[in-house]
Amino acid sequence: MKKFSNGLILACLAAAMGGAGEMGLSVSGLAPFMPAAAVAQTAAIPVSLPELAVITLKDGGERSGRVVGFDSQKQTLLLQRGSASASTPLNQIAKVVYAKDAPFYRAQGEPVIRGNPASHAGTPVTWSNIPLSGFRVSDASRGQAALMLDSVLSSSELRGVRAVASGSTYVVDEMQFNLQNGMMTVLVTPN
């Protein structure tokens, strides 16, 4: 009972302070005491997917549209253009590049056009070796997604990323997939 109440207190403190990782606590140590959604939320970094992506295929072809889905189990990316959507196997994709002038949505729902001086773009950052299961599209209509970076970044790096994310939106510029390792690389720019 004491272990449960200590864990509950730590979980409440972590929630009040904005996440266990920001307090230097291990999320995995709190996991038995926290709802699954709370554990997932503490490690997820929100990112925005601009409305237009160009997928360069390994055979040299291209597809374009809005990324509206990602299935790490089936290893597919769902692209929508108008009312039609098509799934593309990740093993056929060389890279996904998002248009620099395409609009994106901030987490609060505010649309922003990249390249506009008011968008205040920061320095691009590359995050590598993200497990495919660490990427999910959370709101396809507004291009909202999340990346799990707890296995990629140190706790101090993660705190820095969260600090930037609290005042900016990380916008995805490019994605590449390494299926042999089950990983992906993402280039993002804080806006």
Secondary structure by P-SEA (a helix, b strand, c coil): caaaaaaaaaaaaaaaaccccccccccccccccccaaaaaaacbbbbbbccbbbbbccccccccccccccccccbbbbbbcccbbbbbbccccccccccccbbbbcccbbbbbcccccccccbbbbbcccccccccccccccccccccccccccaaaaaaaaaaaaccccccccccccccccbbbbbbbcc
